[in-house]
């Protein structure tokens, strides 16, 4: 009976496109990166005053409701909330479409931390410190 209930719950979650985020260790994250399993990797860093939580929350909400997402893994690496997200997709088109949506959410400049987007291992966008 338990496997049937589990399958029903999973099918419901998939039909609603609700994706769970797996918090993983630094060791597990290195394995993901080494095997190049991240279709999209997003890093949220700090200039010494915290990470860009407004950008982070918008991107995470986009990912959690996105169709075609196979798995989202997250790990922290800093003292001010710095973290990375590795997103794996079931199909390449979903990954491309999601990358384009994420780019729209990342500001070109920010004094409230930075965001780096990598697509299939290649850096696509990086928030910069504003010029004076």
Secondary structure, DSSP 8 states (H G I E B T S, - for coil): -HHHHHHHHHHHHHHHT---EEE--HHHHHHHHHTT--SEEEEEE-SSS---HHHHHHHHHHHHT-TTEEEEEEEE-SSSS-EEEEEEESSHHHHHHHHHHHHHHS-SB-SS-EEEEEETTEEEEE-B----
